[in-house]
């Protein structure tokens, strides 16, 4: 997941410059909070899930999985709504100034609108690892990193051709 932020930073820095890169760095705590929530619930839920599977209680394991996913998505969406409402004061609280604010807002808007996807990816990866297929989780994370690079290229460089 951190690779995605690094790649975003590389593309933004090369295409839009240092001020835009600073804007991303100011908005990164929003990403970190979403990641922390998904790890917090994901690791705890996956541990309970593994215990239930160890007890051969598949129904309980499925309930734990479902509750964990719903909880992560619900908390993420609620926080995103609150942060979206107060996004300008939040940006200033995180360190934005008048020069970086437009870039912080652009990046933060995307994070707030699609943060639940990031948390869902994270929690599913944790559960897949605990379900006995760590290779699948690794390949999924690699695939998302590659897709992120491709989309960054398309959005930052091919948009110039279309404009």
MOFEN-V674305 format. One record per backbone hydrogen bond with DSSP energy under -0.5 kcal/mol. NH is the residue of the N-H (numbers start at 0). CO is the residue of the C=O. E is the energy in kcal/mol with one decimal. If there is no record, write none. Layout:
nh->NH co->CO e->E
nh->NH co->CO e->E
This chain:
nh->3 co->0 e->-0.6
nh->4 co->0 e->-1.1
nh->5 co->1 e->-2.3
nh->6 co->2 e->-2.8
nh->7 co->3 e->-2.4
nh->8 co->4 e->-2.5
nh->9 co->5 e->-2.4
nh->10 co->6 e->-2.5
nh->11 co->7 e->-2.8
nh->12 co->8 e->-2.8
nh->13 co->9 e->-2.3
nh->14 co->10 e->-2.5
nh->15 co->11 e->-3.2
nh->16 co->11 e->-1.2
nh->16 co->12 e->-0.6
nh->20 co->16 e->-1.8
nh->21 co->17 e->-2.3
nh->22 co->18 e->-1.9
nh->23 co->19 e->-1.8
nh->24 co->20 e->-2.3
nh->25 co->21 e->-2.0
nh->26 co->22 e->-1.5
nh->27 co->23 e->-1.2
nh->29 co->26 e->-1.7
nh->30 co->26 e->-0.8
nh->31 co->27 e->-2.5
nh->32 co->28 e->-2.3
nh->33 co->29 e->-2.1
nh->34 co->30 e->-2.5
nh->35 co->31 e->-2.7
nh->36 co->32 e->-2.3
nh->37 co->33 e->-2.2
nh->38 co->34 e->-2.4
nh->39 co->35 e->-2.8
nh->40 co->36 e->-2.5
nh->41 co->37 e->-2.2
nh->42 co->38 e->-2.7
nh->43 co->39 e->-1.4
nh->44 co->40 e->-3.0
nh->45 co->41 e->-2.7
nh->46 co->42 e->-1.8
nh->47 co->43 e->-2.0
nh->48 co->44 e->-2.7
nh->49 co->45 e->-2.3
nh->50 co->46 e->-2.1
nh->51 co->47 e->-2.5
nh->52 co->48 e->-2.4
nh->53 co->49 e->-2.5
nh->54 co->50 e->-1.7
nh->55 co->52 e->-1.6
nh->56 co->51 e->-2.9
nh->57 co->55 e->-0.9
nh->60 co->56 e->-2.0
nh->61 co->57 e->-2.6
nh->62 co->58 e->-2.1
nh->63 co->59 e->-2.5
nh->64 co->60 e->-2.4
nh->65 co->61 e->-2.6
nh->66 co->62 e->-2.8
nh->67 co->63 e->-2.4
nh->68 co->64 e->-2.4
nh->69 co->65 e->-2.5
nh->70 co->66 e->-2.7
nh->71 co->67 e->-2.4
nh->72 co->68 e->-2.4
nh->73 co->69 e->-2.7
nh->74 co->70 e->-2.8
nh->75 co->71 e->-2.5
nh->76 co->72 e->-2.6
nh->77 co->73 e->-2.6
nh->78 co->74 e->-2.7
nh->79 co->75 e->-2.5
nh->80 co->76 e->-2.4
nh->81 co->77 e->-2.2
nh->82 co->78 e->-3.1
nh->83 co->79 e->-2.6
nh->84 co->80 e->-2.2
nh->85 co->81 e->-1.9
nh->86 co->83 e->-1.2
nh->89 co->85 e->-2.4
nh->90 co->86 e->-2.4
nh->91 co->87 e->-2.1
nh->92 co->88 e->-2.6
nh->93 co->89 e->-2.2
nh->94 co->90 e->-0.5
nh->94 co->91 e->-0.9
nh->95 co->90 e->-2.5
nh->100 co->96 e->-2.3
nh->102 co->99 e->-0.6
nh->103 co->99 e->-2.5
nh->104 co->100 e->-2.9
nh->105 co->101 e->-2.1
nh->106 co->102 e->-2.3
nh->107 co->103 e->-3.0
nh->108 co->104 e->-2.7
nh->109 co->105 e->-1.5
nh->110 co->106 e->-2.3
nh->111 co->107 e->-3.0
nh->112 co->108 e->-2.3
nh->113 co->109 e->-2.4
nh->114 co->110 e->-1.0
nh->116 co->113 e->-1.0
nh->117 co->113 e->-1.2
nh->118 co->114 e->-2.3
nh->119 co->115 e->-2.2
nh->120 co->116 e->-2.6
nh->121 co->117 e->-2.1
nh->122 co->118 e->-2.6
nh->123 co->119 e->-2.5
nh->124 co->120 e->-2.0
nh->125 co->121 e->-1.8
nh->126 co->122 e->-2.3
nh->127 co->123 e->-2.7
nh->128 co->124 e->-2.0
nh->129 co->125 e->-1.9
nh->130 co->126 e->-1.3
nh->131 co->128 e->-1.3
nh->132 co->127 e->-1.8
nh->136 co->132 e->-1.5
nh->137 co->133 e->-2.3
nh->138 co->134 e->-2.8
nh->139 co->135 e->-2.4
nh->140 co->136 e->-2.2
nh->141 co->137 e->-2.4
nh->142 co->138 e->-2.6
nh->143 co->139 e->-2.3
nh->144 co->140 e->-1.9
nh->145 co->141 e->-2.5
nh->146 co->142 e->-2.7
nh->147 co->143 e->-2.2
nh->148 co->144 e->-1.9
nh->149 co->145 e->-2.4
nh->150 co->146 e->-2.9
nh->151 co->147 e->-2.6
nh->152 co->148 e->-2.4
nh->153 co->149 e->-2.7
nh->154 co->150 e->-3.1
nh->155 co->151 e->-2.7
nh->156 co->152 e->-2.6
nh->157 co->152 e->-1.4
nh->158 co->153 e->-0.7
nh->159 co->156 e->-0.6
nh->160 co->156 e->-0.6
nh->161 co->157 e->-1.6
nh->162 co->158 e->-1.4
